[in-house]
Amino acid sequence: MRKEILKLQEKEISIEVTGNVIASVRNKDIVKKGARVFNDGRIYSSSFVGNIDEEKLIALALENSDGSIEFDYPLQNCTDNKRSALSEETKNQDILYADYGELLAELVKKYPEFIFSGKANLCRVTKELKVAEQAKQTTQKVDYDFCSWYLCYKHKKSAGIIDGYFGADTIAGYDLKNEARKYYKYLDVFTKMVTLQAGKLPVVFVQSSQLLSKLLESIRADYYKKDIGLFKGMLGKKILNNKFTLSDVSYMPERGSVVLFDGDGIVRENPIFPLVKEGVFQNLICDLRNAKKYNLSPTGNGQRSFDTSTTLGFNKVFIEGGSRSVQDILNDLPECLIVEMAAGGDFTDTGDYSTPVQNGFLAKNGVITGKLPQITLKSSLQKMLGDDLIEISSNSFSGLEYNSAIFTEMNVLLN
């Protein structure tokens, strides 16, 4: 019999801004616990929000026989492992309140024609997995500080609910004002509408990860083995531009990932697991259940919360950067469309992609000249990350994205 206790604790301050003023401040300190018992080919489970005796939680799991599920895969041998990504800067939550308030006051004074709303969260997270099997007990534990903030803006003459947004997600530290000030050049030209001609132009998305969903579908072991995905049957073959390298990252706080152990208790020796390397399809992600089912090796990609069973998923996908910064690349492009908001787009089964652009800007040789009109962008995954790929930057475009920026050419249609 094997017993597991997964404990999650989140101590958080949440600040909400509405109509240019701080509307609410909330503090919470929540403990969540989940138990799993592996016995005679079945998994018995229970969960609880709040403090509860762990032996009682185990007993509740064993009583929940109707909710038990079958398992037929070997379990992971766990070892003690503890890591921290904490910051002195984030110890005092009152500092976030002061910084966020000062930033808001600066924006309201500098840009009185806009209305700002948003939220800032500062959270200290502890995740602990205790495993008891026979006479052995192990503990895996990770704790980290996570700050997530954003501000949406709306021009007072705009008919939209919001016009755009900016912010940042960071592990073990934050710098609200400096990050926000990088965005001021866009607010400065917001009312200057540029004109465009339909055709093929360089494009960069502020958040590059939105272009990866169709690719990631092919990299899951369960989908790949069922011939689901655009790149079915192409493992080990070249599928994209040789400038493109993608990895799944487990524990690397500097890359925004703090998954020390997965839902199965697996800790990777190397946190960087290559998925696509220089355009070649390298590996599939796999959890313990699918490893047994398809005769593969588990890769540390079992995702689980305190009240769920383990499912297959990505930790943190990371695009390997190139040699030049975002600004250096922009400086060399006569024109480049900067896409901030592109909601409503999607891929077809064949990889074709189309999306309307709700908010974007035009850069000419690195200078932001004005706001884009309503346009639609069209391309395909094979082209965007293949022959039409221009370059991948060495850094992310903004604080809302850890991934390097993808510069590619796309077809521009005027709405």
C-alpha positions as CSV (number, residue, x, y, z in Angstrom):
1,M,0.0,0.0,0.0
2,R,1.2,3.5,-0.9
3,K,-0.1,6.6,0.7
4,E,0.3,10.2,-0.6
5,I,-0.6,13.6,0.9
6,L,-0.4,16.6,-1.5
7,K,-0.5,19.9,0.4
8,L,-0.9,23.3,-1.3
9,Q,-0.7,26.5,0.7
10,E,-1.2,30.0,-0.9
11,K,-0.8,33.2,1.1
12,E,-1.9,36.0,-1.1
13,I,-2.7,39.7,-1.3
14,S,-5.0,40.7,-4.2
15,I,-5.5,44.4,-5.2
16,E,-8.2,45.3,-7.7
17,V,-8.4,48.6,-9.6
18,T,-11.6,49.9,-11.2
19,G,-12.1,53.2,-12.9
20,N,-8.7,54.7,-11.9
21,V,-9.0,53.9,-8.2
22,I,-8.1,51.0,-6.0
23,A,-11.5,49.4,-5.3
24,S,-10.6,46.5,-3.1
25,V,-7.8,44.7,-1.2
26,R,-8.1,41.1,-0.2
27,N,-5.9,38.8,1.8
28,K,-6.2,35.1,2.0
29,D,-4.2,32.2,3.4
30,I,-5.6,28.9,2.2
31,V,-4.4,25.4,2.8
32,K,-5.6,22.6,0.5
33,K,-4.9,18.9,1.0
34,G,-5.4,15.8,-1.1
35,A,-4.8,12.2,-0.3
36,R,-4.3,9.2,-2.6
37,V,-4.0,5.6,-1.5
38,F,-2.7,3.0,-4.0
39,N,-3.9,-0.5,-3.1
40,D,-4.7,-3.7,-5.0
41,G,-4.7,-2.0,-8.4
42,R,-7.0,0.9,-7.3
43,I,-6.5,4.5,-6.3
44,Y,-8.6,5.8,-3.4
45,S,-8.7,9.6,-3.0
46,S,-10.1,12.4,-0.9
47,S,-9.5,16.2,-0.6
48,F,-10.1,19.0,1.8
49,V,-9.9,22.8,1.9
50,G,-8.5,23.9,5.2
51,N,-6.4,22.1,7.9
52,I,-7.3,18.5,8.5
53,D,-5.5,15.7,10.2
54,E,-3.6,13.7,7.5
55,E,-4.5,10.3,8.9
56,K,-8.2,11.3,8.9
57,L,-7.8,12.4,5.2
58,I,-6.3,9.0,4.4
59,A,-9.2,7.3,6.2
60,L,-11.7,9.3,4.2
61,A,-9.9,8.2,1.0
62,L,-10.2,4.5,1.9
63,E,-13.9,5.0,2.7
64,N,-14.5,6.5,-0.8
65,S,-14.5,3.1,-2.5
66,D,-17.2,4.1,-5.0
67,G,-15.0,6.9,-6.2
68,S,-11.8,4.8,-6.6
69,I,-10.3,4.2,-10.0
70,E,-8.1,1.5,-11.5
71,F,-4.4,1.8,-12.2
72,D,-2.0,-0.7,-13.8
73,Y,1.3,1.2,-14.1
74,P,4.4,1.0,-11.8
75,L,4.7,3.9,-9.3
76,Q,7.6,6.3,-9.1
77,N,10.2,5.8,-6.4
78,C,10.4,9.2,-4.6
79,T,13.3,10.7,-2.8
80,D,13.5,13.7,-0.4
81,N,13.9,17.0,-2.4
82,K,13.3,20.6,-1.4
83,R,13.8,23.8,-3.3
84,S,12.9,27.4,-2.8
85,A,12.4,30.5,-5.0
86,L,11.6,33.1,-2.5
87,S,12.5,36.8,-2.5
88,E,13.2,39.3,0.2
89,E,11.4,41.9,-2.0
90,T,8.1,40.0,-1.7
91,K,8.1,39.4,2.0
92,N,6.2,42.6,2.8
93,Q,2.9,42.5,0.9
94,D,2.2,46.2,1.9
95,I,5.0,47.1,-0.6
96,L,3.0,45.8,-3.5
97,Y,0.0,47.9,-2.4
98,A,2.2,51.0,-2.3
99,D,3.9,50.3,-5.6
100,Y,0.7,49.5,-7.5
101,G,-1.0,52.6,-6.1
102,E,2.0,54.8,-7.0
103,L,2.0,53.4,-10.6
104,L,-1.7,54.0,-10.9
105,A,-1.4,57.6,-9.8
106,E,1.4,58.2,-12.2
107,L,-0.6,56.8,-15.1
108,V,-3.8,58.8,-14.2
109,K,-1.7,62.0,-14.1
110,K,0.3,61.3,-17.3
111,Y,-2.6,59.9,-19.4
112,P,-5.9,61.6,-18.2
113,E,-7.6,60.6,-21.4
114,F,-7.6,56.9,-20.4
115,I,-9.4,54.9,-17.8
116,F,-7.4,52.1,-16.1
117,S,-8.6,48.9,-14.4
118,G,-6.8,45.8,-13.4
119,K,-5.5,43.5,-10.7
120,A,-2.3,42.7,-8.9
121,N,-1.6,39.5,-6.9
122,L,1.3,38.6,-4.8
123,C,1.3,35.0,-3.6
124,R,3.7,32.8,-1.5
125,V,3.0,29.3,-2.6
126,T,4.1,26.1,-0.9
127,K,3.6,22.7,-2.5
128,E,4.5,19.5,-0.6
129,L,4.1,15.9,-1.5
130,K,4.6,13.2,1.2
131,V,4.8,9.6,0.2
132,A,4.7,6.7,2.6
133,E,5.3,3.2,1.3
134,Q,6.1,0.3,3.6
135,A,8.6,1.7,6.2
136,K,9.9,4.5,3.9
137,Q,8.6,8.1,3.9
138,T,9.8,10.8,1.6
139,T,9.0,14.5,1.3
140,Q,9.2,16.7,-1.8
141,K,8.6,20.4,-1.3
142,V,8.8,23.6,-3.3
143,D,8.0,27.1,-2.3
144,Y,8.1,30.3,-4.3
145,D,6.9,33.9,-4.5
146,F,4.8,34.7,-7.6
147,C,3.6,38.2,-8.6
148,S,1.1,38.7,-11.4
149,W,-0.3,42.1,-12.3
150,Y,-1.9,43.8,-15.2
151,L,-3.7,47.0,-16.1
152,C,-6.3,47.3,-18.8
153,Y,-6.8,50.7,-20.4
154,K,-9.7,52.3,-22.3
155,H,-9.7,55.6,-24.0
156,K,-12.5,57.8,-22.9
157,K,-13.7,58.3,-26.4
158,S,-13.5,54.6,-27.3
159,A,-16.7,52.5,-27.7
160,G,-14.9,49.3,-26.5
161,I,-15.0,47.8,-23.0
162,I,-11.2,47.8,-23.0
163,D,-8.6,48.9,-25.7
164,G,-5.5,47.2,-24.5
165,Y,-3.5,46.0,-21.5
166,F,0.0,45.6,-20.1
167,G,1.6,44.0,-17.0
168,A,3.9,41.2,-15.9
169,D,4.2,37.7,-14.3
170,T,7.3,37.1,-12.3
171,I,8.8,34.6,-9.9
172,A,10.7,35.8,-6.8
173,G,10.6,39.5,-7.5
174,Y,8.8,42.3,-9.4
175,D,9.3,45.8,-10.7
176,L,5.9,47.3,-11.5
177,K,7.0,50.9,-12.5
178,N,9.9,50.0,-14.8
179,E,7.9,47.4,-16.6
180,A,4.9,49.7,-17.0
181,R,7.0,52.6,-18.3
182,K,8.2,50.4,-21.2
183,Y,4.6,50.6,-22.4
184,Y,4.2,54.3,-22.3
185,K,5.4,54.7,-25.9
186,Y,2.3,52.8,-27.0
187,L,-0.1,54.9,-25.0
188,D,1.6,58.0,-26.5
189,V,0.6,57.1,-30.0
190,F,-2.7,55.4,-29.3
191,T,-4.8,58.0,-31.0
192,K,-2.6,58.1,-34.1
193,M,-4.2,55.6,-36.5
194,V,-1.9,54.4,-39.3
195,T,-2.9,53.2,-42.7
196,L,-1.9,49.8,-44.1
197,Q,-2.0,48.1,-47.5
198,A,-3.2,44.5,-47.7
199,G,-0.3,42.1,-48.3
200,K,2.4,40.2,-46.5
201,L,4.1,41.9,-43.6
202,P,6.4,41.1,-40.7
203,V,4.4,40.5,-37.5
204,V,5.3,39.9,-33.9
205,F,2.9,38.8,-31.2
206,V,3.3,40.4,-27.7
207,Q,2.5,36.9,-26.3
208,S,4.2,34.3,-28.6
209,S,2.7,31.3,-26.7
210,Q,-0.6,31.8,-28.4
211,L,0.9,30.5,-31.6
212,L,1.9,27.1,-30.2
213,S,-1.4,25.4,-29.4
214,K,-1.6,23.4,-32.7
215,L,2.0,22.3,-32.4
216,L,1.7,21.2,-28.8
217,E,-1.3,19.0,-29.8
218,S,1.1,16.7,-31.7
219,I,3.7,16.5,-28.9
220,R,1.4,14.7,-26.3
221,A,2.0,11.0,-26.2
222,D,-1.7,10.2,-25.9
223,Y,-2.6,12.2,-29.0
224,Y,0.4,11.2,-31.1
225,K,-0.2,7.5,-30.5
226,K,-3.8,7.9,-31.6
227,D,-2.7,9.7,-34.8
228,I,-4.1,13.0,-33.6
229,G,-2.2,16.2,-34.4
230,L,-0.8,18.0,-37.4
231,F,2.6,16.3,-37.1
232,K,1.4,12.7,-36.6
233,G,4.0,10.1,-37.6
234,M,6.8,12.7,-37.9
235,L,8.7,12.1,-34.7
236,G,12.4,12.4,-35.4
237,K,11.8,14.3,-38.6
238,K,12.3,18.0,-39.5
239,I,9.0,19.8,-39.3
240,L,9.8,23.5,-38.8
241,N,12.5,26.1,-39.4
242,N,15.9,25.3,-38.0
243,K,15.8,28.6,-36.0
244,F,13.0,27.1,-33.9
245,T,13.7,25.2,-30.7
246,L,11.1,24.4,-28.1
247,S,11.4,22.7,-24.7
248,D,9.3,21.7,-21.8
249,V,10.8,23.2,-18.6
250,S,10.1,21.9,-15.1
251,Y,12.0,23.7,-12.4
252,M,13.7,26.8,-13.6
253,P,12.4,29.9,-11.8
254,E,14.3,32.2,-14.2
255,R,12.1,30.8,-17.0
256,G,8.9,31.1,-15.0
257,S,8.6,27.4,-14.1
258,V,8.5,26.1,-10.6
259,V,7.4,22.4,-11.1
260,L,10.0,20.7,-9.0
261,F,8.0,17.4,-9.1
262,D,5.1,16.3,-11.2
263,G,1.8,14.7,-10.1
264,D,3.4,11.3,-10.2
265,G,6.3,12.5,-7.9
266,I,8.9,12.5,-10.8
267,V,11.8,15.0,-10.5
268,R,13.7,15.5,-13.7
269,E,17.5,15.4,-13.6
270,N,17.5,18.0,-16.3
271,P,14.7,20.5,-16.1
272,I,14.9,21.2,-19.8
273,F,13.2,18.5,-21.9
274,P,13.6,19.2,-25.7
275,L,10.5,18.9,-27.8
276,V,11.6,20.5,-31.1
277,K,15.3,21.1,-31.6
278,E,16.4,23.3,-34.6
279,G,13.2,22.4,-36.4
280,V,13.4,18.6,-35.7
281,F,10.6,16.9,-33.8
282,Q,12.5,15.4,-30.9
283,N,10.3,14.0,-28.1
284,L,6.8,13.4,-26.8
285,I,5.7,14.3,-23.3
286,C,4.4,11.4,-21.2
287,D,3.1,10.6,-17.7
288,L,3.2,7.3,-15.9
289,R,-0.2,6.0,-17.1
290,N,0.5,6.7,-20.8
291,A,4.1,5.4,-20.4
292,K,2.7,2.0,-19.5
293,K,0.0,2.2,-22.1
294,Y,2.3,3.0,-25.0
295,N,5.6,1.5,-23.8
296,L,7.3,4.8,-23.4
297,S,9.4,6.5,-20.7
298,P,7.7,9.0,-18.4
299,T,9.0,12.6,-18.8
300,G,7.7,14.3,-15.7
301,N,4.6,15.7,-17.2
302,G,1.9,14.4,-15.0
303,Q,-0.3,17.4,-13.9
304,R,-2.3,17.2,-10.7
305,S,-4.0,19.5,-8.2
306,F,-4.9,18.6,-4.6
307,D,-8.4,17.5,-5.7
308,T,-7.8,15.8,-9.1
309,S,-6.2,12.7,-10.5
310,T,-3.0,13.0,-12.6
311,T,-3.5,14.0,-16.2
312,L,-1.0,14.5,-19.0
313,G,0.1,18.1,-19.7
314,F,2.9,20.6,-20.2
315,N,4.9,22.2,-17.4
316,K,6.1,25.4,-19.1
317,V,6.8,25.4,-22.8
318,F,9.8,27.6,-23.6
319,I,11.0,28.9,-27.0
320,E,14.8,29.1,-27.1
321,G,15.9,32.6,-27.9
322,G,18.2,33.8,-30.7
323,S,21.1,36.2,-30.5
324,R,19.4,39.6,-30.9
325,S,17.0,41.5,-28.8
326,V,13.4,42.5,-29.7
327,Q,14.5,46.1,-30.2
328,D,17.5,45.1,-32.4
329,I,15.2,43.1,-34.7
330,L,12.6,45.8,-34.9
331,N,15.3,48.3,-35.8
332,D,16.2,46.3,-38.9
333,L,12.6,46.0,-40.1
334,P,11.2,48.8,-42.3
335,E,7.7,47.9,-41.0
336,C,6.5,45.4,-38.4
337,L,3.0,44.9,-36.9
338,I,3.0,44.5,-33.1
339,V,0.0,42.4,-32.1
340,E,-1.2,43.0,-28.6
341,M,-4.7,41.7,-28.6
342,A,-5.8,39.0,-31.1
343,A,-8.8,37.2,-29.6
344,G,-11.0,34.9,-31.6
345,G,-8.4,33.3,-33.8
346,D,-7.8,29.6,-34.2
347,F,-6.1,26.9,-36.2
348,T,-7.8,24.4,-38.5
349,D,-7.0,20.7,-38.5
350,T,-4.6,21.4,-41.4
351,G,-2.7,24.1,-39.5
352,D,-4.2,27.1,-41.2
353,Y,-4.5,30.1,-38.9
354,S,-6.6,33.2,-38.9
355,T,-7.2,35.8,-36.3
356,P,-8.8,39.3,-36.0
357,V,-6.5,41.9,-34.3
358,Q,-8.3,44.0,-31.8
359,N,-5.3,46.1,-30.7
360,G,-1.9,46.5,-32.3
361,F,0.7,49.0,-33.3
362,L,3.0,49.7,-36.3
363,A,6.7,50.0,-35.8
364,K,9.0,51.5,-38.5
365,N,12.6,50.7,-38.1
366,G,12.0,50.2,-34.4
367,V,9.9,53.4,-33.7
368,I,6.3,52.9,-32.7
369,T,4.4,55.2,-35.1
370,G,0.7,54.6,-34.3
371,K,-2.2,52.2,-33.8
372,L,-3.3,49.6,-36.3
373,P,-6.7,49.7,-37.9
374,Q,-9.0,46.7,-37.6
375,I,-7.3,43.9,-39.6
376,T,-7.2,40.1,-39.9
377,L,-4.0,38.1,-40.0
378,K,-3.8,34.8,-42.0
379,S,-1.1,32.2,-42.3
380,S,-0.5,28.6,-41.2
381,L,1.6,27.0,-38.5
382,Q,3.9,25.4,-41.1
383,K,4.6,28.8,-42.7
384,M,4.7,31.0,-39.5
385,L,7.3,28.6,-37.9
386,G,8.7,27.4,-41.2
387,D,9.7,29.3,-44.3
388,D,8.1,32.6,-43.2
389,L,9.9,32.7,-39.9
390,I,12.1,35.8,-39.8
391,E,13.9,35.6,-36.4
392,I,13.4,34.7,-32.8
393,S,14.5,37.3,-30.3
394,S,16.9,36.7,-27.3
395,N,14.3,38.2,-24.9
396,S,10.6,38.2,-24.4
397,F,8.5,41.1,-25.8
398,S,6.9,42.0,-22.5
399,G,6.7,41.0,-18.8
400,L,3.5,39.1,-19.5
401,E,5.6,36.5,-21.5
402,Y,8.7,34.4,-20.6
403,N,9.0,33.1,-24.2
404,S,11.2,34.8,-26.7
405,A,9.3,36.8,-29.4
406,I,8.6,35.2,-32.7
407,F,9.0,37.5,-35.8
408,T,7.3,36.0,-38.8
409,E,5.5,37.1,-42.0
410,M,1.7,36.9,-42.3
411,N,-0.9,37.9,-44.8
412,V,-2.7,41.1,-43.7
413,L,-6.4,41.6,-44.7
414,L,-8.1,44.9,-44.1
415,N,-11.5,44.6,-42.4
